[in-house]
Amino acid sequence: MKRRTNTTELRKLMAEKGIITVLELSEITGINRRTLGKVLRGEIQPSADVMYKLAEGLEISPEIAGKIFFAEDLRIA
C-alpha cells in the first residue's frame, strides 16, 4: 500500500493554529515555501527533515504526525 500526506488534515491543523498562508508556515518551520506549497498540494511526499520541522512547528504529536504523513493512499488500486 502506498502512503501519502493527508493534506486536508495538515491544512486543518494550520487553520487551528491561525496559520493562513504558506509564507507564515515557512517562517515558523524554516522550510522553503515552494517545498511547503508542493507538500500542501500533495505533489511531493515530504522528506524526514521536512516532516520533523512541520511536526515541531505545528506542535503535532508523533502519533498525529504519523497519521498525517503516512496516510494510506486509497486512490491507488
Stockholm file with secondary structure:
# STOCKHOLM 1.0

chainA/1-77         MKRRTNTTELRKLMAEKGIITVLELSEITGINRRTLGKVLRGEIQPSADVMYKLAEGLEISPEIAGKIFFAEDLRIA
#=GR chainA/1-77 SS CCEECCHHHHHHHHHHTTCCSHHHHHHHHCCCHHHHHHHHTTSSCCCHHHHHHHHHHTTCCHHHHHHHHTEECTTCC
#=GC SS_cons        CCEECCHHHHHHHHHHTTCCSHHHHHHHHCCCHHHHHHHHTTSSCCCHHHHHHHHHHTTCCHHHHHHHHTEECTTCC
//
